[in-house]
Amino acid sequence: MPVTSTDDKKFKPMQKKQIAYFEKRLLEERRRVLKELGHYDETFGSTPQGAEGDLSSYSFHMADQGTDAMEREKAFLFASQEGRFLWHIDEALRRLYRTPERFGRCHQCGGEIAFERLDALPHARFCIQCKQREEDGKK
């Protein structure tokens, strides 16, 4: 259901203090995620030989190789999740900077997203009811 101009009359834009609060929250989350991604970059950049201080190219024990492969795969999974999270944060910042008067508005129904929801998830695009309907539709 698209947002119409009649919805504009029902929606009360956030105050500048609230906008500044959510900008600060989003930027803090962004810094945290970038720091985490930097940690994963260090994990991916190290070689098994360099990690042990051994510069030879001889293999480790097979069990060690399996553990190392599992750890790299797990780190890659976490890094890709953090990368998606960073994308959502950046999108929320774009919305906040481009149209601050519409920030905190549900993309589905056009209603107001509760302050508590935005405080917990400052990058939220949907009100809790629309998000619940979306989740129920995926089952």
N, C-alpha and C positions, 0 to 999 in steps of 0.2 A: 504494500500500500504506500504510494508516494506521499511525501510531505507536501501539504498544500498551504496556501497563504492563510487559511483560517486557523491552521495550527500555530502560526506565528503569533496570533493574538493570545493564545492559551499559554504559550511558553514564555517564561520570564527569564531573560538572559542572566548569566552569573554576574556577580559584582566583580570589580577589578581585583579586590583582595582574594576572592576565590580563584579567579583566573591565575593570579600570581602564585597562589598556593599549588595549584595543579601543575603549573609550569615547573615549579621547583621540584615537585614530586617526580615528574616525568624525567627531568634532567638528572636527578639523583639516581633513578632506576637505570637511565642510559649509561651513566658513569659506571655503575656497578656491573652492568652487562658487559661493557667494553673491557673492564678489568678482568672479568671471568674469561672472556674470549682471548685476552692476552695470555692468560694462564694456559688455555688450551693450545695456543700458538706455540708456547714453549714445549708443551707435551708432544706436539706433532713434529717439532723441529729437531728433537733429540733422536739419535740413532741408538739402537740397542747396545752397540759397542761403546759409544760415547757415554751412555748412561752408567755403565759399569766401570768406566775408566780404561777399558781395554780397547786398544786401537787395532788389534788384529781382526781379520775378517772371518776367523773361525766361528762356527755356530755355537750357540749356547746349548744346553741340554734341551731336548724337545719339549719338556714340560715348561721350561722357562720361556721358550718361544711361544707356546700356546698362551701362557699367561700374559705375555707382552702383547700379543695380538688381540686378546680379549680386552685388555686395558686400553689399547689404542682405539678399538672399535667403540668401547664405552665412552671414551673421551670425545670421539667424533660425534656420537649420538647426542651427548650433552651440548657440544658446541653447535650443532645444527639447531637444537631446540633454543639455545640462547640467541642464535642468529635470527630465528623467526620472531622471538620475543623482541629483539632489537628493532626489527622491521615494524612491528606493531607500535612500539614506543615512538619511532620516528614518524609514523603515520599520524599518531595522536598529536605529536608536536606540530606537524604540518597543519592539521585541522585547527589546532589552538591558535597558531600564528595567522593563518589565512582568514578564518572567520571566527574570532573569539566569541562573538555574540551567539553563535550556534553550538559552541562547545558544550558538551553535557546533554546533548539532544540525541535521542534514539534514532538510528538510521532506518529502522523499520517502521515504527509507528509515529515518529516525530515527537513523542512525549519526552518529558524530562527524565533523565537518568538520576536516580537517587544519589545524594551526596555520599552516603555511606558506601554505595557500590563504586563510585568513582574514587573514593578515598582508598578502597581496597585494591581496585584495578583502574588506575588513572587512564589507561588506554582503552577502556570499555567503549564499544560502539553501540551497544544495545541495552535497553532497560532490562530489568530482571525478567519481566513477563515475556518479552520477545525472545530473549536468550533461552528461556525455558522451553518455549515453543520450538525453537530451532533444535535444541538438544533432543526433545521428544520426537521430532521428525526424523532424526538420525537413527533412532532405535529400530 
